[in-house]
């Protein structure tokens, strides 16, 4: 599968209400992999940057990286958004065994810079 044409999400956001926007490799490259330049106008109007969960999967990595405040507490306050992210990715054809990592935000919170599980660990059973 050519990563320039695939619909596999490699970058995106999950709003506090659980809505997900994601983009394929071509769209991400066009926008320098920066979330704020690829959010739709609907997303921009609903976006609270502090409350948005952001995700990225670089082609050279075998995991998704989550960032933003919801990722710092992925099993409590961020759980709803992490579930929406994982369900979205699996629904788009991502391998459920793909690892999920929390970005190092340099805040010294518990989950930063750690693999917290696999996509399938965050979807309803």
NUTILUM-655138 format. One line per field, with one value per residue (C-alpha): x, y, z. Coordinates in Angstrom, 3 decimals. Each point is the difference from the previous one (the first is absolute). Last residue first. Example, Ala and Ser with C-alpha at 12.3 -4.5 7.8 and 13.67 -1.06 7.14 Angstrom:
xx = c(13.670, -1.370)
yy = c(-1.060, -3.440)
zz = c(7.140, 0.660)
END
This chain:
xx = c(-14.689, -0.023, 3.165, 3.018, 2.024, -0.552, 2.082, 2.973, 1.291, 1.380, 3.391, 1.775, 1.567, -2.456, -2.266, 0.680, 0.343, 3.425, -1.196, 2.557, -2.821, 1.566, -2.507, -2.225, 0.381, -2.567, 1.055, -1.625, -1.599, -3.384, 1.609, -1.262, -2.891, -1.905, -2.342, 3.049, 1.196, -3.382, -0.541, 3.443, -0.566, -3.538, 1.279, 2.832, -2.530, -2.270, 2.994, 1.564, -1.326, 0.730, 2.043, 1.851, 0.958, 2.846, -1.524, -3.021, 2.352, 1.567, 2.003, -0.453, 2.692, -1.084, 2.326, 2.155, 2.041, 1.761, -3.227, -0.795, -3.183, -1.461, -2.794, -1.490, -2.443, -1.770, -0.729, 2.845, -0.523, -3.686, -1.195, -3.704, 0.235, 3.262, -1.508, -2.897, 2.469, 1.934, 3.225, 3.023, 2.020, -0.399, 1.181, 3.421, 1.422, 1.658, -3.365, 0.521, 1.725, -3.061, -2.399, 2.091, 0.406, -3.671, -1.977, -2.118, -2.919, -1.721, -3.047, 0.076, -1.599, 3.418, 1.321, 2.120, 2.745, 1.903, 3.136, 0.876, -3.478, -0.033, -1.778, 2.829, 1.219, 3.463, 0.583, -0.138, -1.438)
yy = c(-5.410, 3.781, 1.322, 1.206, -3.212, -0.672, 3.055, -1.413, 0.899, 2.907, 0.321, 2.627, 3.432, 1.612, -2.360, 1.167, 3.752, 1.632, 3.086, -0.291, -0.781, -3.361, -1.348, -2.857, -3.228, -2.294, -3.291, -1.465, -3.365, 1.119, 0.263, 3.218, -0.475, 3.268, -1.462, -1.013, 3.598, 1.466, -2.454, 0.841, 3.763, -0.179, -2.184, 2.479, 2.843, -1.670, -0.995, 3.462, 0.756, -3.519, -2.652, 2.316, 2.562, 1.902, -0.808, 2.218, 2.988, -0.156, -2.662, -3.514, -1.789, -2.880, -2.964, -1.896, 3.062, 0.901, 1.074, 2.429, -0.697, 3.115, 0.668, 3.060, -0.057, 3.329, 1.578, 2.527, 0.844, 0.760, -0.699, 0.237, 2.859, -1.375, -3.456, 1.328, 2.034, -3.188, -0.708, -0.321, 3.066, -0.405, -3.609, 0.558, -2.881, 2.501, 0.875, -1.612, -2.901, -0.586, 0.100, -2.555, -2.266, -0.256, 2.263, -0.332, 1.811, -1.606, 1.138, -1.237, 3.043, 1.053, 0.099, -2.807, 1.184, -1.345, -1.356, -3.312, -1.125, -2.757, 1.350, -1.168, 2.057, 1.171, -3.037, -2.294, -3.367)
zz = c(24.324, -0.357, -1.585, 1.895, 0.302, -3.720, -0.858, 1.890, 3.439, 2.004, -1.705, 2.073, -0.637, 2.409, 1.954, 3.589, -0.438, -0.044, -1.907, -2.805, -2.480, -0.837, -2.485, 1.112, -1.952, -1.598, -1.587, -3.099, 0.848, -1.352, -3.476, -1.586, -2.402, 0.283, 2.626, 2.050, -0.106, 0.917, 2.850, 1.420, -0.192, 1.456, 2.873, 0.639, 0.004, 2.557, 2.168, 0.296, 3.496, 1.288, -1.840, -2.381, 2.670, -1.723, -3.375, 0.663, 0.529, -3.433, -1.755, -1.277, -1.996, -2.214, -0.324, -2.508, -0.921, -3.267, -1.724, 2.838, 1.895, 1.575, 2.463, 1.673, 2.905, 0.221, 3.382, 0.035, -3.676, 0.475, -3.497, -0.804, -2.518, -1.371, -0.435, -2.068, -2.072, -0.625, 1.887, -2.250, 0.923, 3.766, 0.007, -1.540, -2.027, -2.354, -1.591, -3.420, 1.738, 2.220, -2.938, -1.914, 3.024, 0.840, 2.259, 3.085, 1.588, 2.968, 1.964, 3.603, 1.672, 1.314, -3.548, -1.401, -2.303, -2.955, -1.609, -1.629, -0.925, -2.619, -3.063, -2.217, -2.926, 1.039, 2.253, -3.010, 1.015)
END
